[in-house]
Amino acid sequence: MEPNFPSGFIDIHCHLLPGLDDGPATPEAAEQMGGVACTAGAVAVISTPHASHRYRFDCQKTALACAAMRERMAPALRLFSGCELELSLEALPAGLANPRSYTLNGSRYLLLELMPAGLAPNLDRVFAQLLDRGITPVLAHPERSAHLPGCREKLAGWVERGCLAQLTAGSLTGRQGPRLQAAAVSLLRCRLVHFVASDGHDAIRRPPRLLEAYRAMQRNLSPALAELLFISNPRAVLDDQPIRAWPAF
């Protein structure tokens, strides 16, 4: 095995199931994405179709689509289901009513998408309600919102109360541009990140590749931190276990 190649990534945010959202349109395209993920070191993917004002989420339909895609994937890649729940008036009420139907692999962890236009005024109450019910909010790609006034301070407060945050691998490597890369590194240095995932949507433009970001973190920050954010904490999500604390470095 080549140097610095991980024992196996678990990608907790990936739009891999076909025909459910803006991910792959066909099973063949989804299968191609799975091949890319596997080649780049993934051993498991939680597929997270959008639950949003644009895409209606059906947990039973998602589970069936996941089961069908398992039959097409290489044996080395395990596939699980979840969703990315949009923090919007259209999508959020159903998620709050029955959050376990929306969580990652039926765990305590719920992947939530901040609205790109701004931060909703009642998020403190939403997160408190979820935490009180034993659900841990995981905020997807906060680096996209880091430029909004007060966002970093709000994120720090939410993390202090028990929320978690997930960076996108492409932001960390600069694949999504220098602004998002700078925001991602800043959030990492503030210790406001708990996972790195691909947010993959296709095999080429937004691929489910984690290896480059993993190596960049090993090289520029800490091998122990890379292991935590790419492997140990994602495995805790898959197994519905508590995440580990940040290493000293």
Residue, then its C-alpha position, 0 to 999 in steps of 0.5 A: m500500500e502506498p505511503n499515507f494511504p488510509s485504512g478506509f474513509i467513511d464519507i458521511h455526505c455524498h449524493l450518490l443515489p440516482g434520480l433522487d436529487d441533483g446527484p447522478a441521473t442514472p444507476e450507471a452514473a451512480e455506479q461510476m461515482g462509487g468506483v471513484a470513491c472506492t479508488a480514492g480510499a472509501v470503504a463506506v458511503i452514506s448517501t444523503p439526498h436533499a430534503s429541501h424546498r426543491y426535492r421531496f425526501d421519502c425515507q422508504k424510497t431512499a432506503l429502496a434506492c440504496a438497497a438497489m445500488r448496493e447490488r451494483m457496487a463493488p464489494a469493497l464499498r458499503l452503502f448506507s442511507g441518510c439525507e441532507l435536510e435543508l434548514s428552510l420553512e418548506a423542509l424543516p417541519a417534517g424533519l423536526a416531527n420525525p428526525r430519526s427518519y432523516t438521520l445518517n444511517g438511523s443514528r443520532y446524527l442529522l445532516l443539516e444544510l444552511m440556506p445560502a442566502g443567510l442564517a435563519p433567525n430561529l436556528d438557536r431554537v431549532f438546534a436546542q429542540l433537536l439536542d433536547r431530543g437526543i439528535t446531534p445537528v451536523l452542519a454541512h459545509p459551513e465554509r460556504s456561509a463563513h462570509l456571512p456577518g456573525c456566522r463564525e461566532k454563531l457556529a462557535g456558539w452552536v458547537e459549544r452547545g453540542c452541534l457539529a460541523q462538516l467541511t467539504a473536501g474540495s473546499l480544503t484542497g482549493r478545488q472549489g476556489p480560494r475563498l472557500q479554501a481560506a474559510a475551511v482552513s480558518l474554521l479548522r484552526c478555530r477547531l470548529v470542524h468535526f468531519v470532512a466529507s465529499d459532498g459528491h454529486d458526480a464522478i468528474r465535476r464534484p467527485p466523491r474523492l477524499l484522499e487529496a484532502y486527507r493528505a493535505m491535512q496530514r501534511n499541513l496540519s496533523p496526521a492525527l487530526a486527519e485520522l480523526l476527521f476522515i476516519s474515526n469520527p465518520r465511523a462514530v456516525l456510522d456506528d451511532q457512537p460519540i465522536r472523539a475529541w480533537p487531538a493535541f497538535 
